[in-house]
């Protein structure tokens, strides 16, 4: 009977995930193309205090100085990031869900030092003649993830019995396939095309994971797509006004005997959504940290005119998000899964094609915030996808 119940649960979650995938316009992730033998890309800024004060960053280095297969790019990639940030932990000491206040000074908040490193290879399988880059790639990466928590003795994290409450050093391997037709309009700062990715990540206990006792796996499918709706006549290399639409989909499942908190509250893949991001905008980070998550983010973006330099472009956007969650690890009350939805609007400044200074106002439509607020404001240094 127990096996039948588990099977029904898995089938139900798979059906919901398939429905979310089919209901959305397919889409993309990173799979950055080298612009020379050595390319630095994927710059991001990590921040503290409402996402305003920079306290770290991320970048990727790509090297394609040799080819394993003639006519296809072989890319050695190293991803490095570190930062001092704030995170949340929404569990009572016994493992049940916490529904108390979540404002400043509440027991859910804690500070965290995080260091991440990923080294791997991306090998072209099919070539895109039009864009002169790989169309389909296979990849395998080694990943290191270190978290050191600085939680007060009265915080929920400090009072919990989770093995990674103080610190964790997890080592894992991730492998998969990706495909991209994405093209950027360098003048109008819009994107067109699709991206798809499927990956499997494995961090077994014997892979030097004694600090924090990580023992997990994660399966992820990520889709993303963009389409330009309008571009006005431009003055030389400057964007005056442009409109484009984007859609992001991710379906993520984690399992294992000891799933780290950073895995529960994030979604994976080649370009994981870091734990300080809201996967459904408008809800508190970490409040729906579960083993299964599916999300669809939809943006309509308006850009221009360029300010001072062609590569400094302001933008406004409106968005709607929908998600499904299930599987709270260690919850003795077996809280069932559910749906979340929100709408909102925001603004950003694209700075030198390196990063975005971004802020938005979101309104939860379905589901609720832990603090029961009817709206939320967020600031950070990158667009959500």
N, C-alpha and C positions, 0 to 999 in steps of 0.2 A: 504493500500500500504506500509506504514512504517513497519507494522508487517511482511509483506511478505519479504521486503528487509532485515530485521533483521534475519528472518528465513533462508533466502538464505545465509547470511553471516555466521551464525552459522554452517549450513550444509557444506559450503565450507571449513571452518576451521577444522571441524571434519573429513572431507574427507582427507585433507592434513595431519592431525595428524595420521590418520589410515595408510596412505601411508608410512609415515616416520617410523612408528612402524613395519610395515610388511617388509620394505626394509632393516631393520638392523638385526643383530644377537642379540637375546635377552640376557638379562643381569642382575645387582645386586646393592644393596646399603648396609646399615650398618648392622642392625640386629645382633649386636655383641653377641656372646655366652659367658656366665659367665665362668670363670676359677676357681671359688671357691665361697664361700658364699658371699664374697664382692670382686668385681673386679673393678679396675680403668682402663679405656681404652679410645679410640677415642681422644688421645692427639693431639692437634694442636697448632700452634703458630701464633699469629696475628702480623703484622709488619707494620711499617711506613717507609717513605722515600724509594721509589722504592721497597718496600717489603723486605727490608734488615734488618732494625733495629727492634728487637722484642719489642712490646708495649702491649702485652696481650696474652691471650691463651684460649683454650677450653679443656674440658675433660668430660668424662661420668663416673658415678659411678653406678654399677649394683649390686643388692642384690637379691639373690634367696634362702633365708633361710627357705622358706615354700612353699607348693604346694597347690593351690586351687583344681586342678584336679590331682589325682594320676597318675604317669607315665609321666607327662608333666611339664616342667619348668614354674614357675610363676616368672617373673622378674620385680622388682621395679627398675626403671631407673631414674636417675637425671642427666640432661645435663646442664652444666654451662659454660658460656663464657663471656669474657669482653675484650675490647681493644680500643685503640685510633688509628684511621686509617684515610686515605684520601678517599673521595668518589667524584663522579662527578654528576652534575645536568645539563642536556642538554635541557633546556626550556627557551624561551624568557619570559619576564614578562607577556605577554598576553596569554601564553600557547602554542604558536607555537614552532616548533622544532628549536633548535639552530644549525647552521652550520658554526660557526666561528672557530677560532683556538682553540686547546685544549691542548696546551703545558703548561709548568710550568708558573704560574702567570696568566693563563687565567681565565675568570670569571666562568668557570664551576666547578673549584676545590673548595672543602671545607673540613675541618676537622670534625671528628665526634667521639664522645665517645659512644660506644655501649655496652649494657649489655643484655645478653639473659639468660633465665632460662627455663628449661623444666622438668616437673615432671610427671611421668606416670607409667603405668603398661603394660607389654607385657605378654600375656597369650598364652601358647602353645595350638594348636588345633590338630596338627598331629605330631608324633614323628619320628625322623630319627634314626633308629637302628644302621646304619653304623657309623654315626658321633656322636652318643649319645648326641643329642641336638634336640631342636625343629626344625621341618621341616616347619611348617606353624604356624604363630602367628597372633593373633588379638591384637590391641593396642589402647590405648587412653591416651592422654597427655594434660596437661595444659601447655600453653606457655606464657611467659612474654617476651616482646621485648621493650627495652628502647633505644632511640637514642637522644643524645644531640648534635646539630650542632653548630659548631664554624665557621660561614661563615662571610666573610668581607662584609661591607655594599655595596660594588660594585659587589658582586657576584650575579649570576642569581638566586640562591636559596633565598638569602636575599630579592631580589626584586620581588619574586613571591608572589602569594596569596594562595599557598597551605597551608592547616591547620597544616601540620607537618614540616614546614620549620625551626622552632626553636627547637622543641623537640617533641617526641612522646612516650607515654607509652601505648602499646597495649597489651591486654589480649585476648587469644583465646584458643579454644579447637581443637585438631586434633585427628582423629580416622581413623582406616583402617586395612588392612590385608597385611601381607608380607610372603614371602616364600623364602627359601634359601637352595641351595646345595653347597655353597662355601666351598672349602677346601684349606688351605695354606700349601705349602711345606716349612717347617721351615728351611731346609738346603739350598735349591736352591732359596728361596724367591719368588716363583711363586705362582699363584692362578689358580684354576680350579673350574668350576661350574657356576651356574646361580643364580640370585636374581631378584625377582619381588616384587613390592609394589604398592598399590593403597590407596590413602588417601583423606580425606576431612577435611578442616580447616575452622573454623568459629570464627570470631571476631566481634560480634555485638556491636553497640554503647552502649547498656545498660550494657555491661560487663566491667564496670569501664574503659571506653575508652574515657573519656572526654579530656584528654591531647593529642592533635594531632588529635582528632576526628576520630579515626579508626572505620570503619564500613564496613567489607569486608568478603568474603569467598574465598577459594581457593581449586581447585580440581587438583590432581597431580597423574600421573602414572610414576613410575621410574623403569627402567630395566637395568640390568648390567650383563655382563658375561665375563669369562676369560677361556683361554685354553693354557696349556703349549705346546710349539712346540719343545723344545729341552732342555735337561739338560746334561751337561758333567759329567764324573766321578768326584766325589768330594773327597777331602782329609779330611776324618773324618766328622766333622760337618761344614766344610767350603764350600761355593759355589765357584766354579771356573768360570763357565760360564753357563748362561741359557737364554732362549728366551721364552717369552709368549705374547699373544695377548689379548687385552681387548676392550670391546665395551660398551658404556654408552648411554642410551636413556632416555629422560625426556620430558613429555608433561604436560604443566602447564597452567591453566586458572584461573584468578582471577576476581571477580566481587564485586559489592556493591556500596553504595552511596559515600564512602570515602575510597579509596584504598591507603594505605600508600606507600611512595616512595620505601621503602625497599622491599615491596611486588612486586611492578611493575618491579624492576630491578633484581629480583632474581627468582629462581625456588624453589619449596617447597618439601614437603615430610618429612620423619623421619630425613633425613640428608640433610637439605636444602643447596643449593649453596649460600654461604654468598654473600652479596652485593659487596664485594671486588674481587670476582671471575669474570672471563670472561666466559660466557656460550658458546660462540664461540670464541676460542682463536685467538688473533690478532686484535680484535675490542675493542674500549674503553669501560670500565666498565660503565654501565648505559646509553650508547648512544642509545640502543634499549630497554629501559624500557617500556614494554607494558603489556597488560592484558593477552595476549596469546603468549606462547612461546613453540616451539618444537625443540629439539636439538639431534644430534647424534655425539658423540665423539668416534673416533677410534684410539687406540694406538698399536704400535708394540714396545715392550720393550726388551732391551738387558741388562743383568745384570752380574756383576762380573769383576774380582775376588774379594773376601772379602778382606778388608783392615784392618790389625792389629787384629781386632776381627771378629769372624764369623757374628756378627750382625751389622757390618758396611760394606755396600755393595754399590758400585757405579753403575750407570746405564745410558744408553742412550736410547732415544726413538724417533720415528717418528710418526706423527699424521696427521689425516685429520678430520675436523669438518664441519658439515652442520647444518643449523638451519632455522626456519621460525618464523617470528614475526608479530603481528598485534594488533591494539587497543591502540593508544596513548591517555591516559586519558586527557581530557580537551583541546585537540588540536583543535582550531577553524578551521584549514584548512583541517581537516580529512585526514591526511597523510595516504596513503594506506600501507598495510603490504608488506612484501617482504622476500626474501631469503638471507642468508649469507653462505659463505663457505670459508675455509682457509686450508692451509697445513703448516707444520713446523717440527722442530726437537728440542730436548732439552736434558738436562742431569740432573741427580739427585744423591743424596747420601742418602741412607736409613740408618738412625742413630738409632741403638739399638731397632729396631722395634717400635719406638715411633713416629717418624716424618721423613719427607723428606725435604732436602734442594734442591730446584728445580729452574731451569731457562730454558726458551725456546725462540726460535726465530720463529715467525709466519709470514706468507705471506697471506694476504687476496686475495682470488681468485674471489669472487663474493660479491657484495655489496662494501661499501667503509667506511673507517674510517672518522671521523669528520675532522681530520687534513689532510686527503688525503695522508697520508704516505703509502708507498708500503710495509712496514714491521714493526714489533713491537717486542720489547724484554720485557719479564716479569720475575720477580723473586718472589718466595714465599716459604712457608715452608710446602708444601704438594703437592702430585700429584693431578691432577684434578679429578680423580676417582679411 
